[in-house]
Amino acid sequence: MAVYTHLGAEDLASLIGEYDVGALVSAKGIAEGVSNSNWLVETTGKDGTGARFILTMYERRIDLDELPFFLGLLDHLAAKGCPVPRTIHDRQNQASRMLGEKAVALIEFLPGVSLDQPEPAQARSVGAALAGIHLASADFGGTRANGLGPKGWHELADDCGDAGLGEIDPALPALVRDELAFLDASWPENLPHSVIHADLFPDNVLMLGDEVGGLIDFYFACNDITAYDLAVTHAAWSFDAQGAYLPAIAAALIAGYHAVRPLSPAERAALPVLARGACMRFLMTRAYDWLHTPADAMVTRKDPMDFARRLRFYAERGHGAFPFPGD
């Protein structure tokens, strides 16, 4: 989440008036994240008791033709009982609207807090919730290719160029070049596919104690290798703010997932390579954003080298980074 486009009070009030959610009370921009503009919106609510929503304006890496996939997926998973927010349809029963040349959507606000330092019980719940959306999406009719898969990593590397990567860190061009070659040669095939979240960082999970209150920000969701989603989540959750590996969190995350959707031997064998791919994905998108984010955007840029270090960890540790129950 972030704010790239600034909307005035009159524009916001007019937009909220297109929904049956009461009158606008307040709207606060949300600075976290890197892809879309977001506001926490408060309204009087239909019954006058107040209500909260997330307003999203789609800015970057979002093809507007794909919005029905993203928003339809939310409604599908919510109807299945998954802890995801519903879309709020406007008075014409549309899940999204155009505001000028940009699309916007109003999303249900879910209670809970994002964690900086999760406990193992919380990580276990996150693993179980992730497996739950993989199973619940089996009969979802929409499909979307992963534009940030191996082909996309090469394109981002080309966009950054060796000179740009070298500005971030002198060793980065060689690391990216060597790792892309490894992933091209090693990327697994013939593993189960499903709809995946593809971006389940701690700030995209709302916790209520040890339970998951909400999984949010599905705007990178796509059809891809199911176990890759677990690898993405493992890479996002299993390290602290200083980059130290957290084995208890890693073990709990995997145990929670495996209890709901047991991984096959082939999926388990592929996890180290999938995790290196996950690190490459976030290394490259962060590098691109580091070099190209507008100076006046209300966005917190994220350090690409954080995932360069995680990538090296997975390359060195291999299967030792993925403790399974009973191992």
Phi, psi and omega in degrees: 000154182187183173226111175257327182249133179260127179249135177283167183299320181294319178297317180295316180296319179296318180296312181297331178296343178281356180242151179272066183232014184087183183273151178295133174255313180202160175213126182237125177296145180250122189274337186292152175094183189220356193250318185234166171270135184222145176226142168273116187251133172246135178233172177289344183079158182297327183256008177084002182266359178094147179205156180232146181215166169251123175261126181241131170250128187273121189245308193223147178059017179241118172274120185300334177294343181267356181303319178303328176296308184298311186285324175296324178297316178303312182294323178297311182292321178298319179295334178276359179090007177287150181280071179231154182282142173282155169277146176263116181278147182281186185293345174262011180065030176263138180282340178218161179225161174262134173238100190068234180263005184242146178271147177227155175216148177253128188239144176303137175271127178253141178285159178134172181232146172277146188254136171272327183227081182293153173266160180305320180298325178289319177297322177298318179295323178294317177300318179294319180294322178297314177300324180298319180287330176296319180287318184291336182275000186302327181254018174284132188278344183281154175224147178208129177288154177275103179286352179244038172270197185307318178298318179296327179296319178297317181296319178294320178298319177295320180296323179286319182073157179300324181295315179294315178299323179293332175294327180287314177199133183301333182274352188291319180304315181292320179299313181296315181299313182292319183289322177298321178296317178298314182293323176301321183278338191244353187299129187286151175236166175065028172263157179302142176245158175196181166289132179236155177287312173075006182203038189274070174279164179305328180283358174254014176232130177254123184255142170242092188067234180267001183255151178280120176271334181191140168253126188232177175057071182267023190277006166247005181302147185193178173263121181198187180300123184300315182293338175299325179295322175295321179296318176301312182294322177300314180293331181279330188256338194269017180223145178274183185297338178267001178090007179283137180291140182245089187298326181292322177293315179301315181295319181292320179300312181294319180297318179296319179294310186297330180291332182264317179227092183300135179278142177285162176304321180294321178294317178299318181297330185275349188303318179299319178291319179298323179292322176295324174295320177300317179295321178296319179303311184282330172300314185286319179292323178291322177297315179299314180294325179300322184272338191238354181294130179301142184296332184264006179284140178278072187223138174266110179291148183247142187291116178298329186291343175302317181276341170296319179291321178294323177300314179299322179300311181295324178296324182278320187275327180060225183294343178296344178277356187234074180287128179253153176304131178090350179289000000 
